[in-house]
Amino acid sequence: MASKKLIGKDLKKLGFPEGRAIGEAMRVMESAYKGKSILHKKSMLKKVLENPALYAKHETLGPIATALMISKISNKPLEMRQKRIPYSIYGVEGIEPGAINQMEIAMRLPVTKSGALMPDAHQGYGLPIGGVLATENAVIPYGVGVDIGCRMCMTLYDIPPAYVHQNTEELEKMLLDNTRFGQSAFKRPKDHAVLDNSLFGEINIVKSLKDKAWKQIGSSGGGNHFVEFGIGEILTEDNEMGLSPGKYLSVLSHSGSRGLGANIARHYTKLAMDMTKLPSEAKHLAWLDLDSEAGQEYWLAMNLAGDYASACHHQIHERLAKALGERPLAMVENHHNFAWKEQDADGNEIIVHRKGATPAGDGVMGIIPGSMTSPGFIVKGKGVNESINSAAHGAGRLMSRTKAKQSLSKKEVKQHIKKAGITLIGSGLDEAPQVYKDIYEVMDRQKDLVDVVGTFQPKVVRMCGANEAKGKYQEVD
C-alpha cells in the first residue's frame, strides 16, 4: 500500500487518547517514517500503544511512548497541604515579598519535608533564587533551576598582588584570549573526559546535545556570569587550603552548564508539569518521582550537567594558568542550582534543592561573591540544620534587569566602576554593581551559617558583551 499521511481519526481508531500522544505520533511518523506505508506505521504505533514502557527509550518512538504514559495519569491537580511547613528565613528584612510568597507555596507541596530562605533571596520561577527545599524521594527540575550546576571556582597563585596593578593590560588580554561568553565559543575546543560519558549515548535528550556540549566546553554563559582577576586574601590558618594568611593573585569564575543544562532543564520541567498536575500557582514546582524512569533519567542528566559545568571551569582556569605561566597553589569550588541526596537530623534521606544557595555543611568550603565592585568571601560552612546546611550564593539582586535598564545610565555606571578601580570588559546595565544587595549586610545576616576564612577583591573583570551575546565574537587563532 502506498504511503499515506496519518490523521488524528486514524490514531483514535487505534486507541490513542485525545491530546499530546496523537500529536507526537503524527509528528514522528511524518518525520522519521515518511516513506513507509500506512499499514507499517499503524503496526508500529499499535505496538507502542500496547506497551509504551518498552519503547520509552527508543530513539524515535520514545516521545510517543512518553506521551502515552503521561496520558494515563489523571489531569486532576494534586491537593496542596492546607498549612505550610515551618521554615527558616535569614535576613527577612532584605527579602522581597514575591520571593517569600514563592517559598510559602513550596512549603505546601505534598512532597516537602523542610525548607529555608537565604538572605540573598529574590523572586524567580517556581522556587525563589536563594531558596532551599528538601523533599522526600522527589526532584523538582525548576527547584534546581535552568542553569544546572552553576558554580563558583577560584584559584590562588604565588604571585604578589602588585602584579594586578602593574600588568592590567596584560591581564585584560589574557581574559580576551582565554575566555568566551554567551553565544561565542572557541574555534578549537579542548577535549575533556566528561564528553565521553556513556549518558551521551543512552538518554535521548542528552544524546541530542552532545555536539552543543562539545562546542561550548570551556566557555561561560551570559547574564551574571564572569571571569575575574583579583586579589584573594586568606585571613585564617584554619582555611582547609593549606595556605598561609596573606594576599595572592587570584582568578574567580562564575558560570554553569551552558546549553546542555538549559535544554535538560526545559525538557524535564515540561515532563514534570505533564506528569504532576499542580494548582496554577504551584505549577512550576512540579516534581518527578525518583522511583520513576523519568525521575531517574533526570537525576543522571542533572549530575552529568553538573560535571560538565565543573569541566568548563577547570578549562577556564587551566587556560589562564598557562597564560600566567604558573600553577595554582589551591582551588576552591562549589556549586548551586542542584539537588543532592542528604540526610536530615533523624537520619532519613532527603532530596535537597539549592536554587541559588551554597552548600554549607560542617567544614564545607565555598565562595560567596559580591558585585564587580565589592568583595567576595571565601567561607567554611558550620553545618546548621535549620538552614539545611546551606548559605547564600551571592549578594542577590536588588533590582530586576528591566528596572536596571530603565533607571540606570551608562555614564553613572561607568563612573561608579572607575571610582572603584575596576577594569571591565563586556557587561551591560542589567549587571551594574548598583543592581545588587550590599554584600556586607548579606554576610552579616548569615554569620551563624558560615565562617569567613578569606576575601576576594575583583580588579579585572570580564562578562558577556553585546557582540558575544549575539555570537559575533570569534577567536583569532
C-alpha positions in Angstrom: 0.0 0.0 0.0 1.3 3.5 -0.9 2.5 5.8 1.8 -0.2 8.0 3.3 -0.2 10.7 5.9 -1.8 9.6 9.2 -4.6 11.8 10.6 -6.0 12.1 14.1 -9.0 10.0 13.2 -6.7 7.0 12.3 -5.0 7.2 15.6 -8.2 7.4 17.6 -9.4 4.2 15.9 -6.1 2.5 17.0 -7.0 3.5 20.6 -4.8 6.6 21.0 -6.2 9.0 23.7 -7.0 12.6 22.9 -4.2 15.1 23.4 -0.4 15.2 23.2 0.1 11.5 22.3 -1.8 11.9 19.0 0.3 15.0 18.1 3.6 13.2 18.9 2.6 10.2 16.9 1.7 12.2 13.8 4.9 14.3 14.1 7.2 11.2 14.5 5.5 9.2 11.7 5.8 12.1 9.2 9.4 12.9 10.1 11.1 9.6 10.7 8.8 7.2 8.7 7.6 9.4 5.9 8.2 6.8 3.1 6.6 3.9 4.9 3.1 2.6 4.2 0.2 3.5 6.4 -0.1 -0.2 7.4 3.6 -0.2 8.6 3.0 3.0 10.6 -0.1 1.7 12.2 1.6 -1.6 13.1 4.4 0.2 14.8 2.1 2.6 16.7 -0.1 -0.3 17.8 3.0 -2.0 19.4 3.9 1.3 21.2 0.3 1.7 22.4 0.2 -1.9 23.8 3.4 -1.5 25.8 4.6 2.2 25.9 7.2 1.4 28.7 9.0 -0.9 26.4 9.6 1.9 23.9 10.3 4.8 26.4 14.0 4.9 25.5 13.6 4.2 21.8 15.4 6.9 19.7 12.4 7.8 17.5 9.4 6.2 19.2 10.3 7.4 22.7 8.4 10.7 22.6 5.2 8.8 21.6 5.6 6.3 24.4 6.3 9.0 27.0 3.1 10.9 25.9 1.1 7.7 26.2 2.3 7.0 29.7 1.6 10.6 30.7 -1.9 10.4 29.3 -2.7 7.6 31.8 -2.1 10.0 34.7 -5.1 11.9 36.0 -5.3 15.5 34.9 -6.9 16.5 38.2 -4.5 18.8 40.1 -3.0 17.3 43.3 -4.1 18.7 46.5 -1.6 21.0 48.3 -1.2 21.0 52.1 -3.6 23.3 53.8 -0.9 24.6 56.2 2.7 25.2 55.1 5.5 23.5 56.9 7.5 26.0 59.0 10.9 27.1 57.6 13.8 29.4 58.5 14.3 32.8 56.8 17.6 34.6 57.2 17.5 38.3 56.8 13.8 38.6 56.2 14.0 42.4 56.2 16.1 42.3 53.0 13.9 39.8 51.0 11.2 41.0 48.6 7.6 39.7 49.3 7.5 37.8 45.9 10.3 35.5 47.0 8.7 34.8 50.4 5.4 34.1 48.7 7.1 31.6 46.4 8.7 29.9 49.4 5.3 29.8 51.2 3.8 27.9 48.2 6.8 25.5 48.1 6.4 24.6 51.7 2.8 23.4 51.0 3.8 20.8 48.4 2.9 17.2 49.4 6.5 16.0 49.0 8.1 18.9 51.0 10.0 17.9 54.2 11.7 21.2 55.2 13.0 24.4 53.7 15.0 27.6 54.3 15.3 31.0 52.6 18.8 32.6 52.3 19.5 36.4 52.8 20.3 36.9 49.1 16.8 35.6 48.0 14.8 37.1 45.3 11.9 36.0 43.1 12.4 33.5 40.3 10.4 30.8 38.7 8.9 28.1 41.0 11.4 28.0 43.8 12.8 31.5 44.6 16.5 32.1 43.9 18.1 31.7 47.3 15.5 29.0 48.2 16.5 25.7 49.8 13.9 22.9 49.7 14.1 19.3 51.0 11.7 16.8 49.6 11.0 13.1 50.0 12.0 10.9 47.1 11.1 13.6 44.5 13.2 16.0 42.4 11.8 19.3 41.1 13.6 20.4 37.9 12.6 24.1 38.5 13.7 23.7 42.1 17.2 23.0 40.6 16.9 25.8 38.0 17.6 26.2 34.3 21.4 26.6 34.7 22.0 23.2 36.3 25.2 23.0 38.4 26.0 26.7 38.1 29.1 27.2 40.2 32.0 29.3 41.6 35.6 28.4 41.1 38.7 30.2 42.4 42.4 29.6 42.0 45.1 31.3 44.0 48.7 31.9 42.8 52.1 32.5 44.4 52.2 35.9 42.7 52.1 39.2 44.7 49.0 41.4 44.5 51.0 44.2 43.0 51.1 42.2 39.7 47.5 43.2 39.1 48.2 46.9 39.2 51.5 46.6 37.2 50.1 44.3 34.5 46.5 45.4 34.0 46.7 45.4 30.2 48.3 42.0 30.0 45.6 40.6 32.3 42.9 42.1 30.1 44.5 40.4 27.0 44.7 37.1 28.9 40.9 37.3 29.6 40.1 38.2 26.0 42.3 35.4 24.6 41.3 32.7 27.0 37.6 33.1 27.8 34.4 33.1 25.8 30.9 34.1 26.8 27.3 33.9 25.6 26.9 32.7 22.0 30.6 32.9 21.3 32.8 29.8 21.6 36.3 28.6 20.9 37.1 27.6 17.4 39.2 24.8 18.8 37.5 23.5 22.0 39.7 21.4 24.3 38.7 17.8 24.8 37.5 16.5 28.3 36.7 13.2 29.8 33.2 14.4 30.6 32.3 14.3 26.9 33.0 10.5 26.9 30.2 9.9 29.5 28.0 7.0 28.3 24.9 9.0 29.0 25.5 10.9 25.8 24.6 7.6 24.0 21.9 6.4 26.4 19.4 9.2 27.1 17.7 10.8 24.0 17.7 14.4 25.2 21.3 14.2 26.3 22.3 12.4 23.0 20.9 15.3 21.0 23.0 17.8 23.0 26.5 16.3 22.7 27.6 18.4 19.7 26.5 21.6 21.6 28.3 20.4 24.7 31.5 19.9 22.7 31.3 23.3 21.0 30.6 25.2 24.3 33.0 23.4 26.6 35.4 25.8 28.4 33.1 28.8 27.8 30.8 30.9 30.1 27.2 32.0 29.8 25.8 35.4 29.6 23.9 37.4 32.3 25.7 37.5 35.6 28.5 35.0 34.7 32.0 36.3 34.8 35.8 35.6 35.0 37.9 37.9 37.1 41.5 38.6 38.1 41.7 40.0 41.6 43.3 39.8 45.0 42.5 36.9 47.2 43.3 37.3 50.9 43.5 34.4 53.3 42.6 35.6 56.8 43.0 32.5 59.0 45.3 29.5 59.3 42.3 27.2 59.5 41.3 27.6 55.9 41.3 23.9 54.6 43.5 25.0 51.7 46.9 24.7 53.4 47.7 28.4 52.6 49.3 30.9 55.0 47.4 34.1 55.7 48.2 36.7 53.2 47.4 38.1 49.8 47.5 36.2 46.5 46.8 37.0 42.8 43.6 35.0 42.2 41.1 34.1 39.4 37.4 33.8 40.2 34.9 32.4 37.7 31.1 32.0 37.8 29.2 30.0 35.2 27.2 26.9 34.7 26.3 24.0 32.3 25.6 26.2 29.2 23.2 24.8 26.6 23.5 21.3 27.9 22.0 22.1 31.2 19.4 24.6 29.9 17.9 22.1 27.5 17.9 19.2 30.0 16.1 21.6 32.4 13.5 22.6 29.9 12.8 19.0 28.7 12.3 17.6 32.2 10.4 20.6 33.6 7.9 20.1 30.8 7.8 16.4 31.5 7.3 17.0 35.3 4.5 19.5 34.6 2.8 16.9 32.3 3.1 14.2 34.9 2.5 16.1 38.1 -0.5 18.3 37.9 -0.5 21.1 40.4 -2.7 24.2 41.0 -1.6 27.1 38.8 0.3 29.0 41.5 2.5 25.9 42.1 2.8 24.5 38.5 6.5 25.4 38.2 7.2 23.2 41.3 6.1 20.0 39.5 8.3 17.1 40.5 9.5 13.8 39.2 9.3 10.7 41.5 12.8 9.3 41.9 11.4 5.8 41.6 10.1 6.6 38.1 12.1 6.2 34.9 11.7 9.9 34.1 13.0 10.8 37.6 16.0 8.5 37.4 16.8 9.9 33.9 16.7 13.5 35.1 18.9 12.7 38.1 21.5 11.2 35.9 21.3 14.0 33.3 21.4 16.6 36.1 24.6 15.1 37.5 26.1 15.0 34.1 25.3 18.7 33.6 27.0 19.4 37.0 30.1 17.5 35.9 30.1 19.4 32.6 29.9 22.8 34.4 32.8 21.8 36.6 34.8 20.8 33.5 34.1 24.2 31.9 35.5 26.0 34.9 38.6 23.8 35.1 39.4 24.5 31.4 38.9 28.3 32.0 41.4 28.1 34.9 43.8 25.8 33.0 44.0 28.3 30.1 44.6 31.2 32.4 47.2 29.3 34.5 49.1 28.6 31.2 48.8 32.2 30.2 50.2 33.3 33.6 53.0 30.6 33.4 52.1 29.4 36.9 50.5 26.5 38.7 47.8 27.5 41.2 48.6 26.9 44.9 45.0 26.0 45.6 41.5 25.8 44.1 38.1 26.3 45.8 35.0 25.2 44.0 31.3 24.9 45.0 28.0 24.8 43.1 24.4 25.8 43.4 21.3 25.1 41.2 21.5 21.5 42.0 19.8 18.7 44.1 21.7 16.4 46.5 20.8 13.2 48.3 21.4 14.1 52.0 20.2 13.0 55.4 18.0 15.0 57.8 18.7 15.3 61.6 16.9 11.9 62.1 19.0 10.1 59.5 16.3 10.0 56.8 17.2 10.5 53.2 16.0 13.8 51.7 16.5 15.4 48.3 17.9 18.9 49.0 17.3 21.5 46.2 19.6 24.6 46.4 18.5 27.0 43.8 20.9 29.9 44.1 22.2 28.7 47.5 25.6 27.4 48.6 26.2 24.1 50.3 27.4 24.9 53.9 27.8 21.6 55.7 30.2 21.4 58.6 33.7 22.3 57.2 32.5 22.6 53.6 34.4 25.3 51.7 32.7 27.8 49.4 32.8 31.2 47.7 30.1 33.9 48.0 30.7 36.7 45.6 29.6 40.3 45.9 29.4 42.5 42.8 32.2 43.5 40.4 33.0 46.5 42.7 32.6 44.7 46.1 34.4 41.8 47.7 33.5 38.2 47.6 34.1 35.9 50.6 35.8 32.5 51.0 33.7 30.7 53.6 33.6 27.5 55.6 30.2 26.0 56.5 29.0 25.5 60.1 26.5 22.7 59.3 23.4 24.4 60.6 20.3 22.1 60.4 17.8 24.9 60.3 19.4 26.2 57.1 19.6 22.7 55.7 23.4 23.1 55.7 23.1 26.0 53.2 24.1 29.7 52.8 23.7 32.4 50.3 25.3 32.1 46.8 26.0 35.8 46.3 24.8 39.3 47.1 21.4 38.7 45.4 19.6 41.1 43.1 18.1 44.3 44.5 16.8 45.4 41.1 15.3 43.5 38.1 17.1 43.5 34.8 14.2 45.6 33.3 14.3 48.1 36.1 18.1 48.4 35.9 17.9 49.3 32.2 15.1 51.8 32.8 16.7 53.6 35.8 20.5 53.5 35.3 22.6 55.4 32.8 25.8 54.1 31.2 27.5 57.3 32.4 26.7 56.8 36.0 27.6 53.1 36.0 30.9 53.8 34.2 31.8 56.4 36.8 30.9 54.0 39.6 33.1 51.3 38.2 36.0 53.7 37.5 35.8 55.1 41.1 36.1 51.5 42.4 39.3 51.0 40.4 37.8 48.1 38.3 38.8 47.4 34.7 35.7 46.0 33.0 35.3 44.0 29.7 31.8 43.5 28.5 28.6 43.5 30.7 25.5 45.7 30.5 23.3 47.9 32.6 21.4 44.9 33.9 24.6 43.7 35.6 25.7 47.1 37.0 27.0 46.9 40.6 24.1 49.0 41.7 21.6 46.2 41.0 22.9 44.0 43.8 22.3 44.0 47.5 25.0 45.1 50.0 27.2 42.0 50.4 28.3 43.1 53.9 24.6 43.1 55.0 24.0 39.7 53.4 27.1 38.2 55.1 26.0 39.7 58.5 22.6 38.0 58.1 24.2 34.6 57.7 27.1 34.8 60.2 25.6 31.8 62.1 25.8 29.7 58.9 29.4 30.2 57.7 32.8 31.3 59.0 34.7 33.7 56.7 38.3 32.5 56.1 39.2 34.8 53.2 38.1 37.5 50.8 38.4 38.2 47.0 38.6 41.7 45.6 37.9 41.9 41.8 40.2 44.0 39.7 40.0 43.0 36.1 36.5 41.7 35.2 35.2 40.1 32.1 31.5 39.4 31.4 29.4 38.8 28.3 29.4 41.7 25.8 26.8 42.7 23.3 28.6 41.1 20.4 29.2 37.8 22.2 25.5 37.7 23.2 24.8 37.7 19.5 27.5 35.2 18.6 29.6 37.7 16.7 32.8 37.5 18.6 35.3 35.0 17.1 38.6 33.6 18.2 41.6 34.9 16.2 43.9 31.9 16.4 
